[in-house]
Amino acid sequence: MEADVNSVNLVIPLYLWMLLFLVFLVMAFIGLIVYTSRKILPPHGKQVKFLEQQYENGDMNEEEFQHRIKQLKNRSTKR
């Protein structure tokens, strides 16, 4: 008796497809939240305020202030 290649059942049950789809949706949702939170809320907000406060107090000159602000922006875009 020969084995029929067409008789091999490689069908994945529907509940496994549904589970896989659910896992995909959850991962996509988490990725979307992480992506938008980095674009909307800059992580260096407190640091910028601190630098502004130091500049206003005269602890640093304008050139150093601009340099540090530029460094913070470069760090936040690399994430």
BARO-760803 format. One record per residue: residue number from 1; z, y, x of N, C-alpha, C in turn. Coordinates in Angstrom, 3 decimals. Layout:
# BARO-760803
NUM/Z/Y/X/Z/Y/X/Z/Y/X
...
This chain:
# BARO-760803
1/0.000/-1.168/0.834/0.000/0.000/0.000/0.000/1.247/0.891
2/-0.930/2.120/0.646/-1.050/3.330/1.436/-0.243/4.459/0.799
3/0.289/5.339/1.659/1.027/6.502/1.162/0.021/7.600/0.830
4/0.139/8.119/-0.349/-0.748/9.191/-0.792/-0.177/10.532/-0.338
5/-0.966/11.256/0.453/-0.509/12.538/0.977/-0.244/13.523/-0.157
6/-0.999/13.466/-1.202/-0.842/14.386/-2.322/0.401/14.100/-3.155
7/1.009/12.956/-2.977/2.173/12.630/-3.782/3.482/13.150/-3.172
8/3.426/13.722/-1.971/4.639/14.270/-1.348/5.018/15.540/-2.101
9/6.253/15.582/-2.545/6.722/16.709/-3.351/7.488/17.689/-2.465
10/6.836/18.792/-2.118/7.456/19.821/-1.286/7.804/21.067/-2.098
11/7.976/20.913/-3.365/8.261/22.047/-4.241/9.720/22.449/-4.089
12/9.949/23.744/-3.882/11.309/24.257/-3.783/11.784/24.565/-5.204
13/12.968/24.110/-5.541/13.470/24.356/-6.902/13.577/25.851/-7.209
14/13.439/26.172/-8.464/13.433/27.560/-8.909/14.730/28.277/-8.549
15/15.865/27.607/-8.648/17.127/28.275/-8.354/17.226/28.675/-6.878
16/16.581/27.939/-5.977/16.584/28.338/-4.567/15.716/29.582/-4.340
17/14.589/29.663/-5.056/13.758/30.865/-4.978/14.528/32.075/-5.502
18/15.254/31.880/-6.601/16.035/32.974/-7.181/17.145/33.419/-6.223
19/17.781/32.460/-5.570/18.827/32.782/-4.610/18.242/33.536/-3.415
20/17.113/33.098/-2.924/16.447/33.769/-1.817/16.059/35.196/-2.200
21/15.556/35.384/-3.387/15.179/36.706/-3.875/16.413/37.597/-4.008
22/17.507/37.053/-4.487/18.738/37.820/-4.622/19.256/38.259/-3.249
23/19.208/37.371/-2.279/19.626/37.723/-0.918/18.730/38.832/-0.374
24/17.440/38.739/-0.602/16.508/39.779/-0.165/16.838/41.121/-0.816
25/17.117/41.131/-2.098/17.452/42.380/-2.791/18.726/43.008/-2.230
26/19.719/42.198/-1.988/20.973/42.721/-1.446/20.744/43.321/-0.057
27/19.988/42.632/0.780/19.710/43.150/2.116/18.888/44.440/2.059
28/17.932/44.501/1.160/17.117/45.711/1.008/17.974/46.874/0.526
29/18.879/46.611/-0.395/19.762/47.653/-0.921/20.680/48.183/0.181
30/21.258/47.314/0.968/22.129/47.735/2.065/21.331/48.532/3.095
31/20.128/48.079/3.413/19.280/48.803/4.352/18.918/50.190/3.849
32/18.644/50.294/2.565/18.315/51.588/1.970/19.499/52.542/2.042
33/20.682/52.043/1.769/21.882/52.878/1.831/22.116/53.367/3.257
34/21.992/52.487/4.226/22.199/52.876/5.625/21.147/53.895/6.048
35/19.896/53.669/5.694/18.808/54.577/6.081/19.011/55.968/5.479
36/19.301/56.037/4.192/19.447/57.349/3.553/20.708/58.065/4.000
37/21.776/57.334/4.273/23.006/58.003/4.703/22.830/58.639/6.076
38/22.031/58.038/6.923/21.790/58.636/8.236/20.880/59.843/8.141
39/19.972/59.854/7.178/19.057/60.983/7.044/19.724/62.151/6.322
40/20.565/61.882/5.346/21.155/62.936/4.523/22.387/63.539/5.193
41/23.285/62.693/5.674/24.536/63.164/6.238/24.499/63.073/7.767
42/24.341/64.183/8.441/24.326/64.120/9.898/25.699/63.713/10.417
43/25.746/62.770/11.356/27.023/62.272/11.833/27.774/63.243/12.728
44/27.133/64.315/13.132/27.753/65.226/14.080/28.232/66.516/13.437
45/28.457/66.528/12.133/28.869/67.749/11.439/30.165/68.341/11.962
46/31.167/67.510/12.184/32.453/67.992/12.684/32.324/68.491/14.114
47/31.476/67.832/14.883/31.294/68.244/16.267/30.621/69.608/16.354
48/29.665/69.850/15.458/28.982/71.150/15.444/29.974/72.245/15.073
49/30.815/71.993/14.080/31.819/72.988/13.683/32.790/73.272/14.822
50/33.171/72.215/15.547/34.068/72.387/16.684/33.410/73.242/17.768
51/32.131/72.966/18.039/31.416/73.765/19.051/31.287/75.221/18.607
52/31.017/75.431/17.320/30.929/76.798/16.807/32.255/77.531/16.963
53/33.323/76.816/16.715/34.652/77.406/16.849/34.938/77.765/18.311
54/34.572/76.890/19.226/34.767/77.186/20.650/33.928/78.389/21.085
55/32.710/78.465/20.558/31.827/79.589/20.900/32.405/80.905/20.381
56/32.910/80.867/19.151/33.490/82.081/18.563/34.743/82.518/19.313
57/35.507/81.569/19.827/36.725/81.897/20.575/36.420/82.372/21.991
58/35.190/82.218/22.429/34.799/82.645/23.760/35.048/81.594/24.832
59/35.250/80.352/24.422/35.492/79.279/25.390/34.221/78.840/26.102
60/33.059/79.188/25.541/31.786/78.843/26.177/30.780/79.947/25.905
61/29.789/80.046/26.780/28.761/81.064/26.584/27.651/80.531/25.667
62/26.715/81.391/25.329/25.662/81.018/24.378/24.756/79.924/24.933
63/24.470/79.987/26.207/23.587/78.988/26.825/24.208/77.588/26.737
64/25.498/77.489/27.060/26.181/76.196/26.989/26.269/75.710/25.545
65/26.517/76.636/24.628/26.582/76.288/23.209/25.254/75.699/22.728
66/24.145/76.383/23.046/22.834/75.897/22.628/22.512/74.545/23.263
67/22.907/74.364/24.522/22.666/73.100/25.221/23.418/71.951/24.538
68/24.666/72.188/24.188/25.458/71.128/23.545/24.952/70.806/22.140
69/24.540/71.818/21.406/23.965/71.583/20.068/22.698/70.740/20.191
70/21.872/71.057/21.174/20.634/70.309/21.399/20.941/68.851/21.746
71/21.972/68.618/22.566/22.368/67.262/22.908/22.812/66.480/21.672
72/23.575/67.120/20.794/24.024/66.452/19.566/22.845/66.076/18.678
73/21.881/66.967/18.559/20.708/66.674/17.734/19.898/65.529/18.316
74/19.774/65.487/19.633/19.042/64.402/20.281/19.740/63.056/20.065
75/21.070/63.056/20.130/21.814/61.826/19.899/21.649/61.315/18.473
76/21.657/62.228/17.514/21.579/61.808/16.110/20.174/61.312/15.743
77/19.148/61.799/16.422/17.788/61.324/16.099/17.475/59.996/16.765
78/18.207/59.625/17.802/17.966/58.359/18.497/18.536/57.171/17.739
79/19.416/57.392/16.790/20.031/56.286/16.049/19.067/55.580/15.186
